Amino acid sequence: MRALTPTPDNSALHEGEPRQTTCGGCELLCEDLTVKSIESGTGCTVADSWFSSGASPSETTIDGKRASLHEAINIAAERLLSAHQPLLTGLASTTLDAIQTACRIADYINAAVDANAHDNSCLTAPTAVRVGKVSADFEELRDRADLAIFWGVDPFIKSTRFIERFLQPMLQDGSRRIISVGITPTLPPSLHNLHFPVPEDQLVSLARLVDAQLTHKRAGNSSCDLHNIANQLKKLIGAARCVGFVSTPTTETTGLVNWSLSQLIRSLAHQKPCFEISQKQMISLEGGNLAGASAVCTWRFGSSGAIPLASSSGSMFLPAEADAQRLIKRNEVDCIFIVGRIPPQIKELLNKSSDPKTIIHITDESNQTMLENSIRLGCASLSDSTKGSMLRSDGRLISLRPFMPADVPSIQNILNQLLHRIAADVRNEGST
């Protein structure tokens, strides 16, 4: 792995002193990593891949041939403006400011917008609107919860530093019990780590049973085993001072698992401090700012994604209909504008697609396969040369700490130039 050298902003630090940086590889946005640990490997596979993926400078090319950035921006603007139905996607690996600029471009060119995160919001958004959601940030889980319950969460979470950062630190009195409810234990069972084996299709019934017992309501018919688990959970919850649930979007398509859990937490929150922390089921290197992309899109267009036509005056939200993957599969877009690292699912679709599409890609990756009729705008490393902020999945704003001096334009600079060029053309067209 390449050694990272500090920017002039960090020159005041003493030689040999650990220099912190921020990893944008997943939604934890860990900001406690040091230069020394990065040079030798961080111990986190997500962080190591994140920092190494932008190691080689990305070239600017037009249809596979090297070109100047100025020329590439001009041609990219022409192709975006001439497209019948462009699509803006990516976004998760870049900053909030860059996402805002990209969304302004989408507004100018009447693009569809989707950051490839709609499937999660498709199921959880109705629950949040109708039931409400009692949430907290990760630090509150770390500092307050003496009982943490992983609800239907597979051990995928071990691939991140979530447990290390927010559950392994002990409370001041040394107490914390961790329970995993699901097929497999999140942590090895012990005196303080319990596991209740519950299939996914029984999570709804279990949540309703526990809710009924806590609120003294009549419970529905369930198996004896499920009743026994509900009784044990009731006792453990009753003995706790503060309960933090850790959940994740499930594979079932009705949203009932999220709904029933939110109902349980809402009931319990009337009795004692209780909240829910959501974690993604999958970790990918497309970036950790999906929450930021959703927030910016919601602020600008009124929905988090799956937007068939961008409009700052209000856009439609068509979940499971106008997301990036489905638009590409149905050949309903002829130009794809990718900002930041390309989502793996989108890359796979483009590689398999028989219908030629114009690709405009602002990226720091040099190992991307060049497709026909594509423009690659090489930018500074998103891993360690990007300034700005990202939004952690719990809503906390995280500032990036760049450590590599950039010798090529930043993604924000390229987006600004592209926006200026497109806006000028639109104004000129409107005046004629």
N, C-alpha and C positions, 0 to 999 in steps of 0.2 A: 504494500500500500504506500502511496506517495506521502512524503512528509509534508505537513502543512506549516507554512511560515506565516507569522503574524503580520497583519496590516499595520500601517503607521499608527492607527488608532490605539494599538496595544503596545506601542514601543515603550511606554512609560513603565511597563511591568518589569520586575527584576528578572535578570537572566536565570533561567532554570525554574522559575515559578510556573506552576500549572496554569494554563490559559484555557478558559472555558469556551466551549462552542455549543451550538444547538444543532441537533439532528432533526431534519424534516422528513425522515423516512417513513414514519407512521404517525398516527394521531396523538401519540403521547408527547411529541415534540420535546424530547429530553434536552434540557439546557444545562446539565451538570457534567457533560463530557469534557475532557481536557485534551489539549493538543498532544500531550505525551501519550495518553491512552489511545488516541486515534492513530498515531504513527505505528504503534505496536499491536493495533487491534483493540477494539473497545470491549470485547466480550459479548457484544450484541450483534447478531448477524444482520439485522435490519440496518443498524447504524453503519457497520462496515461496508455493506453493499451501497448504501446511500452515498457515503463519501467517496467510494472508489468509482462509482458509475459516471461521474463527471470528470474523471481524471485526465482524459485526453481532450485537447481543444476540439470543438466542433466547427467544421468548415461551413461556409455559406455556399450553397450550390443552387443552380437552376437546372432542372431536368437532368441531374447527375453531373453537371459540369460546374467547376469552380466559378464563382462570380463575386463581384464586389457587393458589399452590404447595401450600398445606395441603389445599385441596379436591381438587386433582389427585392428590396422593399417596394420599388416602383412597380415591378412586374407582379409582385404579390398583391398590391393594391388593385391593379387592373383586373386580376383574376377573381379577387373577392367581389369586386363591384360588378363584374360581368356574370357572376354565378346566378343561376335561377333559384337555387335553394341551398345556401351555405349552412354549415353547422359549426358552432364553436364548442369545443370539448377540451379535455386535458384539465388544466387549471389547478389541480390539487398539489402540484409541486412548486408553485410559485407564491408570491406574496399577495396580501390583500390589495395593495395599490395596483399591482399588475393585473389582478383579476378585474378590478374596477375599470381599468383602461381597456382590457379585452372586451368587457361587456359594453362599453361605449362604442367600440368598433362594431360589435354585434348589432347594436341599435341602428347604426348607420346603414348597414348592409342587409337589414331584415333577416338575420340569421336565426336558426334554431339554436337553443343553448341547453347543454346538458354536461355536467361534470362527471358523469358515469357513477353517480351515487344515489340515483333516484329510487332504486329498488328498496333501500333501507327506509327512506323517508316515505315511500309509498305505503308501507305497512304501519310505521310508527306515527306518522303525522295525524291520521284520523284519531288515534288513541289520545295523543296529546291535546287535540282540539276538544274532543268530547268528554274525556275523563279528567284531563289535567295530568301533569306530571310533576312529582316532587323530586327535584334533582339537587345536586350539589357538585362542587368541584372535587378533584382527586385529593387535594390536601385536606379537605374536610373528612373524607373517608379515612385518610391516614391518621389524622389528629383526634378524631372523635369516636369513630365506630369501634366498639368493643366486640361487635358481632358483624362479620361480613358473610353474606350469602351469595354464592355464585349460582345463578338461576338459569339452568339449561346452557351453561357455558362450557364448551369443549376446552381441553387443555391447550388450544391454540395460543392462549394468552401467555403461555410459557415462552413463546417466541418473542415476546416483548419484555420490557423491564417493568411492567405494571406492578406485578407482585413485589419485586425487589424494592421499588420506590415507594409504593403506597400501602402495602400490607405487611411486609416483613419488619419495618420499623415498629418497635413495641410502643404501646401507650406508656404514659408515665408510671402507671401502677403495674405495668408488666402484663396486663391482661389483654388478650384478643383471641377470639375463637373464629375460625374460618370453616364454613360449611359449603360443600358443593352438592348441588341438587341436579342430577343428570346421569347420563350413562356412565361416564368415567369421572374419577376424582380430579379436581384441579390441582390438589397437592396430595402427597402421600398421606394416608390416614394416620393420625396420632391422637394424643390426648386433646390437643387443641385444634386439630384438623379432622373434621368429620365428613363422611360421604354418605348420601342417601341415593341409592340407584333408582332413578325414575326415568322411564322412556319419555321422549319428547311429546308423544301423543297423550301423556297423562299429566303434563305440567299444568294445563288449564284446570283440570279437576282438582289437583293438589292445591293450587292457589285459591280456588273457591272454598275448599275444605278448611284451609287455615284461616281464611277471611271469615268464614261462618263461625269457627270456634272462637276467634278473637272478638267478634261482635255479637256472639251469642245468638246467631241466626240458625235456622234449620239448614242442614247440609244435604246435598243430594246423595244418591246411592253410589258407593264406590267400594273397591276391594278392601279387605281387612288390612292388607299390607299398606295401602295408601292412607287409610285411617291412622294406622300406627305411626307412619312417618309424619302425618299432620299433627298428631298429638305431641311427638317429640319436638317438632319445630315450634309449636305453640309454647312449650315449656322453655326452650332455649331463647325464643324471642321475648317471652315474659321476664326472663332473668337478666336480659341485656339492658344497658342504659341507652345505647344508640345503635341503630341497625342500618347497615348499608348494603343494599342489594346491588350486585353486579350482573347486568344482563347483556344480551346480544341479540341482534336480529336473527330469527330462526328460519328454518327451511320451509315451515308451513306457510301457506299463502293467504290464510284468512286474517292474520293479525291478532288472533284470539289469545295467543301466549302473551304478547305484549299487553293486550287489553286486560286480561285477568290479573297479571302481575301489577299493573298500575292501579287497579281497583284495590288489591290487597295493600299496597303501599299507602294509598290514600287513606284507607281505613286505619291502618296502624299509625299513621302520622298524627292522628287525633289523640293518640294515647302516649306517644313518646317520640323523640327525634328519630326520623326514619326517612331515607331517601334512596334514589336509584342512580347508579352510574352505568352508562351504556358503553360497551366496547364492540368494535367491529369483529366480525367472525373471521375475516381474512386479512392478512397483511400483504401488501404489495408495494413495490417501489415506485408507484406512480406519484407518491407524495402524501404527506400528512395533513394537508390543508383542505380536506374535503369539507370540514365544518365551515372554514372561511369561504370556500366557493359557494356553499349553500346559503350562508349569511348574506354575501354580496348579491347573489342572484335574487334572493327574497327581497332584499332592500330595493333593488333596482327594478325587478320585474314582477314581484309579488308572489313568486314561488321559487323553490329551491333548485329546480331542474325540470327536465322533461317539458321544456318550453318550445312549442312548435314555431313561434314567431316572436322575436324579441321586440319589446316596446316599453319604453320607460313610462308610458301612460297606463300600463297594466297589460299583462300577458296571460294567456291561457296556461293552465297546468294540466297536462295529460299524462298521468302516471301509467306505466305499462303500455304506453302508446307512442309517445314522442321522445323517448329516451334515445341516446346516441346509438346504442346497439341496434335497436329495432328500426330506426330511420335508415341506418346503413344497410341492414339486411333487406329491407324493402326497396332499396335503391331510390329513396325519396330525397336524397341530397346529392348534389353534384360537385360540391366543394367542401372540404373538411379543413377547418382552421384549428390546429392543435397548439395550445399554449402550454409549454412545459413538457414534462416527460409523458410519453404516450401511454395511456392505460393498456395493459396487456390484452384485454378483451377486444379493444378497438384495433390494436395491431394485428391480432389474429384474423379479424374480419377483413381488414384491408388486404392482407396477404392472400386470402382465399377468394376475394371478390373478383368476379369476371367482368364486372361493369367498371370501366375506367372512371376515376374520380380525381379531381384536382386536389392536391394536398399542399397546404401551407403550414409549415411546422417550425415554431420557434423552440429550439432545443439546445441543451449543452452536451448531448450525447453524440459521440462520433461513430458509434457502431450500429447506427440505425440503417436498415436496408432501404436503399433508395427506390422509390416507386416511380413509375412513369408519370409525367406531368406533375412533378412535385417540386416545391421550393423549400429548401431548408435554410433557415436563418440562424446561424450559429451565435449563441450568446454565452456570456460568462457562466461559470459553474454555478448551478443552482444549489449545490451542496455546501460550498464554503466561500463563495464570493458574492453572495446575494445579501443585500441589506433590505430591511423592512420587517414586517410582522406577519405571523400566521395565527390562526385561531385553533386552539386545542379543542378536542371533541367535547370537553366539558364547558366550553365557552370562555376559557381564560386566554387572554391575549399574550402571545409569546414573541419576544423580539429575537431576531436572528443575529448571530455574532459572526460576521465574515472574517475569515483568516487568510484568504488568498487574495493578493492584489490582482485585480482583473485587468488583463491586457486586451480584452475585447469588450464590446458594449454589453451592458446588462440587459436582461429581458425587459425591464421597465423602459430603458432607453429605446430599444427596438420597437416596442409597442407604441411609445410616444411618437416616434417617427412615422410608423405605419398609420396611426390615427390621424396625424397631421396631414399626411398625403391623401387619405380617404376623405377626410372632412373637406379639404380644399376642392377635390373633384366633385363632391356632392354639392358644394356651394356654387361652383362654376356651372354645373349642370342645371341647378335651380335658377340661375340668373339668365340662362339663355332661353 
